Amino acid sequence: MVVLTLSVSFVYSTTQAVSAGRAILALSDIHQPGTDQFSRVLLPQFATLVAQIKAIPFALYFSSVREERRLPQKLAQLRSHPQISEQDRKNLDILLRELPGLEHVQQDSFDDAFNDWAKGYTLRP
């Protein structure tokens, strides 16, 4: 019974993290980088999402049929968006450095490490 309870809890937590990620990605299409809402609305939600993913890194492997809802790739697109301000990018980087596999990356090598990290969650070459 304990194993069943833990299994259901794990699946539920993973599903919650995945659905929260997709919701935030949908909002990022509305409140794009370079807007005030990106800083005020999305960055705080990204902080919550990163905390969920840090607790349940398995959620990063769930994908969507819609390419724009695939979390690692969309994070990379947001980070390199041409309209993102320097301050928003720095703030986003603070959050992204907490993701599993990026915690110990030095700031001067973060660009390459993050891009490699995001590519690690795709089947494309």
C-alpha positions in Angstrom: 0.0 0.0 0.0 2.9 2.4 0.8 4.5 1.7 -2.6 1.2 2.4 -4.4 0.8 5.6 -2.5 4.4 6.7 -3.3 3.9 5.8 -7.0 0.7 7.8 -7.3 2.3 10.7 -5.5 5.3 10.6 -7.9 3.1 10.5 -11.0 0.9 13.3 -9.7 3.8 15.5 -8.8 5.5 14.9 -12.2 2.2 15.7 -14.0 1.8 18.9 -12.0 5.3 20.1 -12.9 4.8 19.3 -16.6 1.4 21.0 -16.8 2.7 24.1 -14.9 5.6 24.3 -17.3 3.3 24.1 -20.4 1.1 26.8 -18.9 4.1 29.1 -18.3 5.3 28.5 -21.8 1.9 29.4 -23.2 2.0 32.7 -21.1 5.5 33.4 -22.5 3.9 33.6 -26.0 1.6 36.3 -24.6 4.1 38.1 -22.4 7.2 37.9 -24.5 10.7 39.1 -23.5 11.1 42.8 -23.7 7.7 43.6 -22.1 7.1 44.7 -18.6 4.8 41.6 -18.0 7.7 39.3 -18.8 9.6 40.7 -15.7 6.5 41.0 -13.5 4.4 38.0 -14.5 6.6 35.4 -16.0 9.9 35.5 -14.1 8.2 34.8 -10.7 6.4 31.9 -12.3 9.7 30.6 -13.7 11.1 30.6 -10.2 8.3 28.3 -9.0 8.7 26.1 -12.1 12.4 25.7 -11.6 11.8 24.7 -7.9 9.3 22.1 -9.1 11.7 20.7 -11.7 14.6 20.7 -9.2 12.4 18.5 -7.0 11.2 16.3 -9.9 13.8 16.5 -12.7 12.1 13.6 -14.5 9.5 16.2 -15.7 12.0 17.6 -18.2 11.8 14.4 -20.2 8.1 14.7 -20.9 7.5 16.2 -24.3 4.7 17.7 -26.2 3.6 17.2 -29.7 3.8 21.0 -30.1 7.4 21.9 -30.3 6.8 25.3 -28.7 5.7 23.6 -25.5 8.8 21.6 -25.0 10.3 23.1 -21.9 14.1 22.9 -22.4 14.0 24.1 -26.0 11.6 26.9 -25.2 13.7 28.1 -22.3 16.7 28.3 -24.7 14.5 30.3 -27.2 13.4 32.7 -24.5 16.9 33.2 -23.2 18.2 34.1 -26.7 15.1 36.1 -27.7 16.2 39.3 -29.5 13.9 41.5 -27.4 15.0 40.2 -24.0 16.6 43.0 -22.0 20.0 42.5 -20.4 18.5 42.7 -16.9 15.8 40.1 -17.7 18.3 37.8 -19.2 20.5 38.1 -16.1 17.5 37.4 -13.9 16.4 34.5 -16.0 20.0 33.1 -15.8 19.8 33.2 -12.0 16.8 31.0 -12.2 18.1 28.7 -14.9 21.3 28.1 -13.0 19.2 26.2 -10.4 18.0 23.6 -12.9 19.4 20.1 -12.5 22.8 19.8 -14.2 23.5 23.5 -14.2 24.0 24.2 -10.5 27.7 24.2 -10.6 28.4 25.8 -14.0 30.6 28.9 -13.8 29.1 32.1 -15.1 31.7 32.5 -17.9 30.8 29.1 -19.4 27.0 29.3 -18.7 26.0 30.1 -22.3 27.6 27.0 -23.8 26.6 24.8 -20.9 23.0 25.9 -21.0 22.7 25.3 -24.8 24.3 21.8 -24.4 21.9 21.1 -21.5 18.8 22.1 -23.6 20.0 20.0 -26.5 20.3 17.0 -24.2 16.5 16.9 -24.0 15.9 16.5 -27.7 16.2 13.6 -30.1 17.3 16.0 -32.9 21.0 16.2 -33.7 
